[in-house]
Structure formats: C-alpha cells, structure tokens
C-alpha cells in the first residue's frame, strides 16, 4: 500500500523519484457506460499512473446518458482514480432543437469544470478521445486560456466523405449538417493541437492529409489493447448470457459490435458462405446459429435490424439472430466466452478497425475475421497468430471470397480450432504496454 507521499511518485523505474505529472482526460462518455469511448478511456486511466502520469477523468454524470449503463463497470476502475462528473442538458429538451449528442449537450458544463481544474491544480496536459467530437473544442479553448498543451485521440474520423457515396437511406440522420459542422469545427480544434493519436493509422491518415501544419511525427497509432483483468473479473463473477443457451445443441457463432452499411457486403458474403455450407455439409451447418449483438448505434427508440434483412435476402433468417441495441460491456464478453466460435466482419472502408478485436482474442475461442487488407485488424491478427483471416480489396472483392469463408467456418466447427497465440507479440498489445506508449507521447509533448 503506497503512502500518500510515495504515491506522488511514479512506480516506473525510468521515472523513479520524479514528480507525477497530471493529465485531464476529457470524455463525456465514461464508466458506467459500456460504449467504446468509455472503454478506451478506462483502459488508459487504469495504467497511466504506472508511467508517471496521474489521470483525472472529466466526464458526465450517467443520469444524462441516453443509453443503458452497467454499474459493474465502475468496479473495473482503480480506487485511486479521480473522476469529475458534470451535468449536461437533458436530451429530452435538446432534441426539440435538433441535437442529442452528449458532447454538445455537456460542452458548457465540461468547459466550466475544466477551467476550475486548471485554476485549482497543476495540469500538465489535456487528452481528448473522440467521439463525441465537439469535445475536442475544449482543447483549444484551454490552450488559449491556460497555455496547456492538448492531444486529440481519434477512435473514428470526424470528417469523412464516405456517406456521400452511399444511398441516402444509409446515411446517418442529419448527415449534411453533421458533415458541415465537422468541416467547420475540426480545423479550429486542431489548429493548436500538440499531437494526434488514433486507434489506427488508417483512422488518422485523413487528418494528417487535411492539415499542412501536421506532419508524420505529430501522429501516433495506439490500438485499443487487451485488458486481461476484465476476463479475470468475469471468471469470478460470471454473468447470465442474454443471447443464447450454450448447451442447447446448436453451434453458436457470435459477432459483437456495430454493423454499419459499409459492412453489408461482408455480411452478404458471410451469409453466402453459410448457404454454400448448408449445401456441402448440411448436418454440420444445420446446427449453426449466427448471433449479431449490438449492431446499431441507436441510443433509443426502435433501431433498424439490417442484419436480419440481409439474412432474409439470403434465405437463412431462421439461423440468424440480431440484438440491435447495445448490451453491457461485461455481457458482451460473456457472449464471447460462451460462443463455440467468433467472427468479425469488416468494412469496405480501409481505415476501419474493430474495438473488440482484443477481447475476441482473450476469449480463447476459434476466430474468423473478414476484413479489408489495409485494416489494422489484419496486421494485429497476423502478429499475434490469433485467428483465421479472409482479406479483400477493391480489385478482389469480398463477394469473391465466399467459398474461402465457407471452408474456414467448416474447419473451425469440425476441429474446434483455437489458435496458438504468440505470447510476446500479444503482450505488446496489452493495455498496460499501450498506456506506456501513450505516456511516452505525453512526455514528448510537454518536453517540447
């Protein structure tokens, strides 16, 4: 147990007896939320103090969230973590004016709290993972008022041309307005940014290309990372699987995560592979059940069931289930553990990476990933030897991989194949190691 005085110093040998630096992580979405931004912030916040950085998380009180929360997520936080929670405008009120985004609803409250923190304590750096995107504006505001450097962390791009190329029905609500806002606000927010991080280089390449003042050394790739302690927690307190009964005699294959329009071609190829398997090995594929969990970003109301529509199109709807609304983070891990095998479907956008790629690997189940060859998922799985991969590109489309996908599914089910993960390579993707990489980035920023 560290004394109050000794806890002020880093536990890392390289910074022994050096004063602990402080970083404010601004994230309106945080535990007890289960959404990807909340999980990414938690991963960093749990480990940064090991590398000389004491995190302070500035977030929003959960009663202002529009999505379900899970109080058990709070048990995954270290007791020493300082969390400052603010109010936000209620979405029931703001939606009358056409917006419900938590970043916009909380912006004024977050700014007031950030100013208080900067006045009352020594803050060395501000770190802002996005989305929600409007929060990145606080970095520049704080820099101009207090001279504190700030780093923006991209989980997904804000400015994207992708949705102009798809049918209007597949575009997010109010897409033209959202696009115009991103084009207006991102340049302001990034004008004085000290560094950019992102879950993959594909995610940040567009940012780098848009702004002449940013160069290669201003960008660092830091994936989500693997947090083994979460599975340790579940081994002690297992959950009831909300999706299926593992012992019902079927072979359950699961995909946990959003299924956006840019993934539909991959899903069609997967369903085509299942139909092919039903013709080739009906006894085996007849026992197959495919589960898509948390496919929609919709916070409330009736989210679309696009996967079931694609299953009907392929005439295999009886073998497919879709839980469109998000499930709690720990429930999603339980689904992975209980599955006979797991699969990941990628996007036709090369930058796309999957936030749950690391939990997939930690679940210890046979894994099949179908991704664009430029996605970071391909490199990660190859480095770690964590599963089977089917890749595609613009010239050799995923529709041409149907037979290959079908063969992989059959082999996984017949052999119950579990890859032999390369331990040393996998450790390089642990949340602790990646938090260390983030801390090195912070050190470089304030060193300049």
Order of alpha helices (4+ residues) and beta strands (2+ residues): beta-alpha-beta-beta-alpha-alpha-beta-alpha-beta-alpha-beta-alpha-beta-alpha-beta-alpha-alpha-beta-alpha-beta-alpha-beta-alpha-beta-alpha-beta-alpha-alpha-alpha
